[in-house]
Every structure is written in structure tokens, then in C-alpha cells.
């Protein structure tokens, strides 16, 4: 009898394992929304047994709280945990602000505010493997606007956190905080211009320094990169975007295995310069290990609501990005060199308003899990695709045709900073070249027709500061910044 029971138990176990293996050998896709009060998801990651998405919602006290939700492989909710109270509003940071740690636990950066959302305090929460809170650290308990938007765990086991502070500049500066492994602050630094500057993302560089992405308020809003050494001392900054329009915010900097960097300008980019404010696209920039620009390409449907959500690298080295083309939200597949491959669009069931997918990870079956929000009504949105980006059985792996624009002109502008003369090295046989220079308020200061392929412009009359330069030739254009000493 004992032998029979043992054999029966063994057979049941084998059958169970066989069924599970069949299920997980197949691609599982779903497209689901989940109702709460006014929820949103900006983070997603995977454990050995489930998907974990993190966002926010209102609690029973009508205060904003941090929401952690576990989903099974089919998108069913397993459990939820809430972090908040009846006194304060608790906010997670922007996309990808919830990360796994080297000890198997997790951490989340964000900020706390009073009922009027006026007194802001930065926070860092450490969770164990069961997503129970181990500790919560608060920083900069003062009336100035100071927040954390994102963070990483550094190679020494501590944390580097980025955000914004109005401690000494009412418009705001980029904030960088370094802590030890227990969240104790070691030092902090501020960077910025006379405008409104914010830090939204950060990576650690091979020299143990940091590369921060964010926005810079020079005239309008532009993409902003800040490079520091290991002690947070600023080494250089760069601006991306068009000074005539609010565009170019950098929410993601992705470091590759080759220590190269992918930098999406996830805000609005206008090309050509036009009074039509609905003429927007999004850029993706690749920098080499020395931070030199390898390529800068532009994509998207020209529309008011065009933008890029977040990006990830797949196992084969290609790039996948969540996007918004006008009112269409989808997944954009590109080669490792930024060449367009396919797009797939998704519609959240039951919501008729705007929507966005703000976080993405590749899954063990080579598919993708994406999290975000849909509106009217506002719901959490979770999408799981196969390796092609499909959520339907009859979906074609190639997806839809895509439109691509790249800056074709290879131009050098020097010296930068410039004192008296700004020189342009143009490609040979470039014809009908026009140079336009704008100040930080978007006012055109200089326009000049260039005749040869080596040209210069007198800039002695310009005041010291940052200027946007646009060079147009044969319906192609090049754009960039230079500094007048």
C-alpha cells in the first residue's frame, strides 16, 4: 500500500510539472486594465513567480499612497500592498523609480508631502524580498520644493538619488544625493542653470561617476545631461532640444553592455521649426563609451501627443520602446543602430481617454511586460506581449510600417564656447545653406546665407550665454547649441 501511494504521488507530481512546462513553453499574452480610485503604474519588474508593478492611488483617507501590486503570468492580481497613512501624501518617483537590489530586496525613491502638497520631503524606502518595509529614510525636511524622482544602487552597495531642489534657486536645480547601503546621506550636490532644472534618471559610469538625465529650462524646456565624477563634482553638461518649444526632457538613460548610452528625448521635438505647435516627434540618441554622439535619429507621427515613454534592450541587443504616436500607444522595435523595424499599437479596454505605457521589461519567454495608465475612467494598465510585440494570435510579427527621420547633415560647429567667430564645417557640395541663431527665449538673433562649404559667422555682437543654432540645406537640417563667451 505504501509503495502504491508513493507511485501515485510521484505520477501526480510528474503530471503537474508536465502541464506547467507546457503552459510556460507557450507565449502568454494579455491586455488588461484594473479599476481602483485614481490609480497609475510607472514601474514594473519580475520575480521568480510573478510580475510586480508599482504606482500610486488614493487611500481611504483621500491621501495619495504608494501601491505595490503582484500579478501572475496571466495578469491576474495575486496581492496588493499599500504604503501611506491618514496624514501625508506619499508619491513614488517617475518611471523606473522602483528597482531590485543586490541583496534580493527592493528600493523605491519618491517624496512625501503634507495635505496641501506644499511641504515636500524626499524619501527612500527599502523593502525585503516579501515587499515588507525594512526602513524609510527622509531627507531635506524643509519648506523648499525638494523631491526625488529616481535612483540606482551603486557599485559600493549604496544609493545615488536624483531629483530637484529649490533650496537655493527658486526655479529649481538638479539634485544628486549619495548614501551608504543603509540610506544614510554621505553628500549631496546641485547643478543647473538660471532656469528650471530637474533630474529624472541616473546611471553609474565605469569611472564610478554618474550620468544624469533630465530637463533644463533655458528659455523653454530642453533635454539635459550632467556628467559627474564619483564625488559628484560636475565634469560637463549638454543640452538637447529646440529653444523655441518645450521639448526634449530625458526620462531615461540606458547603459549598454558595451558601456554605451541610449538617450531618448521623450518630450516633444519640432522639426522643421514652425509656428505649428502640433508638429512633434521624438528622438533617440546613442553615445559611445566616451560620451561622443554616434547617432541621433528622430521618429514618430507628427502630432500634438507624440512622445516616447521608456526603452529597454532585448536579449539580441535590439531596442524596444513604448511610444505615443498622436493618440496611439504602442511598442516600437528598432535595431541596435536605431533603424526602425516595427510598431504594434494597443488599446486599453473600457477607457476612452488618453493613455500611456511608462515601464517595460523583457520576460523570460522573450516577450515584454509593460505597465501604465489609461483614462476616462482612470485605470491601471498592464500589457504582456510575445517576442514580436503581439497580444493577438493573428498578429503579424513584422508589425506596421514606420516613419523615420534622421539628421543627415554631418556638421561641426566650433569653437564652443565661441568668442568672436563661429565656424561651420559643412559636407562638401552642400548647397543653399542658411544659418539661424536663436536666444534662450526663442527669438531669432542672426540669419545668414552661406555660400561655400567652409563658412563662419561673426558673433561678437552676441551677449554671453547659450544660443540655439539651426542649419538648413536642401530640406535637411542640423540643430545644436553653442555657448558665447
N, C-alpha and C positions, 0 to 999 in steps of 0.2 A: 504493500500500500504506500509506504514512504517513497519507494522508487517511482511509482506511478505519479504521485503528487509532484515529485521533483521534475519528472519529464514533462508533465502538463504545464508547470510553471515556466520551465525553460522554453517550451514551444510558444507560450503566450508572449514571453519577452521577445523572442525572435520575430514573431509576427508584428509586435508593436514597433520594433526597430525597423523592420522592413517597410511598414506603412509610413513611418516618419521619414525614412530615407526617400521614399517615392515622392512624398509631399514636397520635401525641400530640395529634391533634384529638379523639380519643376519651377518655372518662373511664376512668382506670385505677384499680381498687380492689383492695385486698388486706388480709388479716388474718393476720399471720404471727408465729410465735414462733421463738426461736433459742436453742439449748442452749449452755451453757458450764459453768463450775463453779457459781458462785452470782452470776450477772450481774444488773445493773439498769441501766435507762436513765432519765435525768432531763432530758435535753436533746435537742433536735432542731432542725436548720436545713437550709437548702438552698443548694447552689452551682448553677452553670450546668449541671452534669452529673449531680449525684447528691444524695441525702439524706445528711446527716451526723448520727449520733446519738452521744451521749457519756454514759458512765456508769462503772460500776466492776465489778471481778471479782477473784478470787484468781489470782495467778500461780503459777508452778511452785515458788516458794519459800514458798507458803502465806501470802503477804503481799497485802494489798489494793492494786490498781493502778488507774490511770485507763485506761479503754477508749474508743477512738475507732473507730467503725465506719462504713464507707461502703456505702450501698445504692443499687442502680439504681432506675429508675422502677417496676419490678415487684416490689421488695422483696428482690431477690437481693443477697447480700453481695458487694461488689467487693473490698474490702480491710479490714484491721484494723491499728490501731497501738496499742501498749501503752506506758504511761509508769509505770515502777516499778522496783524493784530488790529485792535479797535482804535489805536491812537495815530499810527503813521501810515503813509503810503510807501510801499516798497516796490521799486522798479528794477527789473533786470536791465542789463545794458543792451546795446544794439545787437545785431545778428552775430552769432558765433561767440557770445559772451559766456557761454556755459561750456566747460571743457573737462576732459578726463585728465587725471593726474597720474604721475609715475607710480604712486603707491596703490593704485587701483581705485582711489576715491575720485571726487569731482570738486570743482570750484566754480563759482559764479560771481561776476562783478556787476555792480549796479550802484544804486543810490537810494537813500531814504529821504522822505520829505514830510513836513507837517501837513495838517489838514488843508491849508491854503496853498500847498506846494510852493512855499517860499523859502523855508529854511532847509537847505539841501545838505545831506551828509553822505559822503562816499562810503560804500560798503563792499566787503569781500566775504563771501560765505564759503566755508569748507564743509563738504559732505563726505560721509563714509560710503562704502560700497552699496549700502541699502538706501542711500539718499536721505539719511538722517543727518541733521546738522551737528557737526563736531565743534565748530566755533564760528562766530561772526565778528568781524573787525570793522570799526567805524573810523573814518579819517576826515579831518578838516571840518570839525564841528563849529561852523561859523556862519554868519548870515549871508556871505557871498555865494554866488552861484558856483558850485563845485560838484562835479559828477564824474563817475567812472562809466565809460561806455564799453570797454573791452579789457582783456588781459590775456597773458600767457603764463605758463610755468617755465621758468628759466632753467638753464643747464645746471645751476647750482642748487636746484630744488626750491628756490624762492619764487616770487611772482613779480611781474612787471605789468603795471596797470596804466591805461591811458584814458584821457577824458578831456575835460575843460574846466578851467577855473577863472573866476573874475576877481581873484584875490587882490591883484594889483593893477588890473586892466578891466574896466567896466565892460568892454566889448568881448572879453574872454581870450584866454591863451590856451594853447595845448598843454596838457598836464601829463607828466610821466612820474610814476611812483614806483620805487623798488622796495620790496620787502624780503624778509627771510622766509623760511619754509612754514613758520607759524603765523605769517601775516603781519609781523611787526615791521613798521616802516623803518627803512635804513636811510633813505634820502628821497627828495623829490626835486623835479626841475620843471621850468616853464619855458615855452617857446612861442614865438608868434610875431605878428606884425601890429600895425596900428589898427587893423580891422578885427573882425570877429574870427577867431581861430579855434578849431576843435580837433581832437584826436579820436579817431573811431576804430583804429586797428593797429596791431603791432606784431612784428616778428623779431626774433633774436637772430643776429647775423653771425657768421663764422668767427669774427673777431670779438665775440661776446658783447658787441654793441647792439643797437636797436634801430630798426627802420619803422617809423610811424607813418601811417596814412591818415588823412583827414581832410579838412577844408580850411581854406584861407579866405578871409573877407577883404580882399583888395578890390575895392570898387563894387564888384559883385562877388559871388561865391565861386572859388576855383579849387581844383584838386591840390593837395598839399602833401609833400613828403618831407620828413625830417629824419636825418641820419645822425645818430649819436655814438659816442664811444661807450665803453662798459660802465663808466661812471655817470652817464647821462649828459656829458658835455656835447653840445651841438657841433657837428662837423660840417654839415651843409643842409640846405633846403632847396626844394624845387616846386614850381607851380605849374599846374596843367589846367587848361580850360580857356574860355573866351571871356575877356573882361567886360564884354557887352551884355552878358547874360549870366544868370545864376546857374552854374553848371559845374560838373567835374568833381563832386565830392567822392573821396576814396573811402569806401567802407571795408574793403578787403585788400590785403597784400598777401599773396600766396607764394611761399618759398618752395622751389622745386628740389628734387634730389640732387641736382647739379648746382645748387646754391644760386640759381637764377630766380627772378622775381616776376610774377604776373600781377599787374596793377590795373584793375578795372576802374574806369571813371563812371561810376554808377549813377551819376546825376544826369543832367541834360547837356548835350553838346549841340551847338548850332553850326551848320555848315551848308551853304556859304553864309556869311554874315548877312542878316536880313532883318527887316522890321517885323517879320512874321515870327511871333513868339512860339508858334506851334511847330516849328521846324526843328525837331530834336532827334538826336541819335545817342549812341553810347560807344565808348572807346575801350579797347583793351591794349595795354602796353606791356611789352616784355623787356626786362632789364637783364643784362648779363651779371656775372658774379662781381664785377667791378662797378655795377650800377650804371653802365652805359646802356643807352636805349638801343635795343636790337630791332624792334619794330613797334609801330603804333598804328593800329587799324581801327576802323570805325564801322559800326553795324547798326541795323535796326530800321524799322519803318519810320519814316519821317512823320511825327505826330506829337501831340501835346503830352501824352502819357508814356512816351518811350523811355525805358530805363533798364538798368541791369541790377539784379538782386544780389547774387553771390556766385562763387565759382568753386569748382573742385577739379582735381586731376584724377583721371581713371587709371586703372592698372596698366593700360597700354601707353600712358603718357599723354593722351589727348585731353582736351579741355571741355568741361561741361559747365554751362552757366544757366541759372534761372534768369528769365528776362521778362520784360513787359513791352510788347510792340503795340502801341496805341492801347486798346482795351483788351488785348490778347496776352495771356500769361502762359509761358511755356518753358521748355528746356532746349537750350541751344548747344549743339555739338560742334566743336572746332578741332582742327588738327593741332599738334604741338607748336606749329608755326603760325597759328591764328587763321588758317584757311577755313572758311565756312563749309560744314558738311551737311547738317540737317537741323530742322526745328520741329518740335512737337508742341502743340498747344493743348491746354487742359481747361475745363470749365467746372467750377465747384457747384455741386447740386444744391438747389434751393436758395442760392444767393444771387441777386441780380445787380449788385453794385460793383465797385472796383475791388480788385483782389490782388494778392501778391504772394509769391513763394520766396521766402527770405533765408532759408537754410537748406543745405543739400549735403548728403554723404553717399558714397558708393557702398552698396551692400555686398555680402559675401557671394551672392549669385551673379555679381557684376551688374545688377540693376542699380536703381537710385531711389533713395528715400528723401522726400522734400517736405518742408513744413512752412506754414504761413498763415494768412488770414484772408477771409472773404467778408464782404459787407452786404448789408440790406438783405437779411439780418446779418449781424457780425457773428462769425463762427470761426473756430479753429479749422485749419485745412491741412490734410495730410495726403500725400500722393506717393505711391510706390510704383515704379516702372520696371520693365525688363531692361536688358542691356542695350536695347535700341532706343529707349526712352518711351516705349509704348505702354499704354494702360488698357488697350483693347486687343482682342485676339486677331482681328483682321487688319491691324495697323502695319503699315509698311515700314521696314527698318530704315529706309532712306529718308523718311520724313518729308517735309515740304521744301521747295526751293527757297533759297535765302538770298538776300541782297547784301552786298558788301561794298564798302568804300575804304580805300586806304590812301594815306598821304603819299603821293607818288614823287613829289619833288624832294630830292636829296640836297639839302641846303645847309650851309654853315653860316652862322652869324657870329661875328667876332669883332673886337674883343668883348668879353662880357664878364665884368662890367665895362662899359664904354665911357670915354671921357669926351672926346671931340667928334670922332668919326666912327660910324658903324659900318662894317664891311659885310658884303654878301658874296659867298662863293656859290654861283649857280651852275647847274649842269650845262655842259656845252650845247650850243644851238638852242637854248631856251629863248623863246621869243615873246614879245608883248608882255613884259613883266611890269607889274605895278606893285609898289610897296606902300603899305598903310601902317601908321603907328598911332596907337590909342593910349590915353592915360587910364588910370585906375577907375575913373568914373565912366569909361566908355566913350569919351569924346575923342574924335579923330583930330590928331595934332599935326600929322605930316602925311601927305600923299605924294608919290613921285613915280614917274615912268622911267624904268631902267632900260637902257639900250643894249648894253653888252652883256657878257656872261661873267664878268668880274666888275662889281659895282660897289658904290659906297654912298652913304647919306650923312650930311652934316647934322650932328645932334647937339652942337654946342648950346643952342638956344633952349634946350630942354632943361627943366629943373631936375635936381637929383631925385631919383625914385625908380619905381618899377613901371615898365611900359610893355604893352602887348603889340607885337608886330605880325602883320599878315602879308604874305607874298603870293600874288596870283599870277598864273600864266597858263594860257590855253585851257581854261576851265578847270585847272588844277590849283591847289593851294597848299601853302605851308603856314603853320602858325606857331608862335612861341613867345617867350618873354625875354626881355633883357633889362639890365639894370644900368641906369645913368648915374655916374659918379657925381 
